Amino acid sequence: MRIEKHPILGYIDKKEVRITYNGVDYPAFEGETIAAALLANHIRILRYSEKGKKPRGIYCGIGHCYECRVTVDGERSVRACVTGVKDQMKIISQGIDADEI
């Protein structure tokens, strides 16, 4: 499910790193965004809406809509679609209680 060669960006660096999403470890590759890493691991829901707790995922994919906001290493409202992964990054869905993780 990952792009290996992009027509503009070229080859994607294949160095594997580990990220944690809602308490579960997943593989990711340096050079890909949080959203891409989660999608490659079959994760589609990135947060829950403030009203009604409706699931939200990637919508625009270019950082304009803010639907993919997650908490990264304690920093809230980080856009997953434009933020690159780092080894040992801890990512949490927004709109759920920490007790639910």
C-alpha positions as CSV (number, residue, x, y, z in Angstrom):
1,M,0.0,0.0,0.0
2,R,3.0,2.3,-0.2
3,I,4.2,4.3,-3.1
4,E,7.8,3.2,-3.9
5,K,8.6,5.7,-6.6
6,H,6.8,9.1,-6.9
7,P,7.0,10.8,-10.3
8,I,8.1,14.1,-8.7
9,L,9.6,13.1,-5.4
10,G,11.5,10.1,-6.7
11,Y,12.2,7.1,-4.6
12,I,10.9,7.0,-1.0
13,D,13.5,6.3,1.6
14,K,12.9,2.8,3.0
15,K,14.5,3.2,6.4
16,E,11.9,1.7,8.8
17,V,11.0,3.4,12.0
18,R,8.4,2.6,14.7
19,I,5.5,4.8,15.6
20,T,2.8,4.3,18.3
21,Y,-0.8,5.1,17.5
22,N,-3.3,4.9,20.4
23,G,-0.9,2.6,22.3
24,V,-0.2,0.2,19.5
25,D,3.2,0.0,17.7
26,Y,3.3,0.2,13.9
27,P,6.0,0.2,11.3
28,A,6.5,3.4,9.2
29,F,9.1,4.7,6.8
30,E,11.1,7.8,7.2
31,G,10.0,10.3,4.6
32,E,6.3,9.5,4.7
33,T,3.7,11.4,6.6
34,I,1.8,10.3,9.6
35,A,-1.3,9.9,7.5
36,A,0.4,7.8,4.9
37,A,2.0,5.5,7.6
38,L,-1.4,5.0,9.3
39,L,-3.2,4.3,6.0
40,A,-0.5,1.8,5.1
41,N,-1.3,0.1,8.4
42,H,-5.0,0.0,7.5
43,I,-6.0,2.8,9.9
44,R,-8.6,5.1,8.5
45,I,-10.0,6.9,11.5
46,L,-7.6,9.6,12.8
47,R,-9.9,11.5,15.2
48,Y,-13.4,12.0,16.4
49,S,-15.4,15.2,15.9
50,E,-16.1,17.5,18.8
51,K,-19.8,17.3,18.3
52,G,-21.3,13.9,18.1
53,K,-17.9,12.0,18.3
54,K,-18.1,11.1,14.5
55,P,-15.1,9.4,13.0
56,R,-12.8,11.6,10.9
57,G,-10.0,10.7,8.6
58,I,-8.0,12.2,5.7
59,Y,-10.2,14.5,3.6
60,C,-8.0,16.9,1.6
61,G,-4.6,15.4,2.1
62,I,-2.8,18.7,1.7
63,G,-3.2,20.4,5.0
64,H,-6.2,22.7,4.3
65,C,-9.1,21.1,6.0
66,Y,-7.8,20.0,9.4
67,E,-9.8,16.8,9.5
68,C,-6.7,14.7,10.2
69,R,-5.7,16.4,13.4
70,V,-3.9,14.1,15.9
71,T,-1.9,14.6,19.1
72,V,1.8,13.9,18.5
73,D,4.1,13.6,21.5
74,G,1.7,15.7,23.6
75,E,1.2,18.4,21.0
76,R,-2.5,18.7,20.0
77,S,-3.9,19.4,16.6
78,V,-1.0,18.3,14.4
79,R,-2.1,17.7,10.8
80,A,-1.2,14.1,10.0
81,C,-1.3,14.6,6.2
82,V,1.6,17.1,6.2
83,T,3.7,16.0,9.2
84,G,6.5,13.5,8.7
85,V,7.0,10.5,10.9
86,K,9.9,10.2,13.3
87,D,11.1,7.1,15.1
88,Q,9.3,6.4,18.4
89,M,6.7,9.1,17.7
90,K,3.6,8.8,19.9
91,I,0.4,9.6,18.1
92,I,-3.1,9.7,19.7
93,S,-6.5,10.2,18.2
94,Q,-8.2,13.5,19.2
95,G,-11.7,13.4,20.6
96,I,-11.3,10.2,22.7
97,D,-10.5,9.9,26.3
98,A,-7.0,8.7,27.2
99,D,-8.7,5.9,29.3
100,E,-10.1,4.5,26.0
101,I,-6.6,3.8,24.6
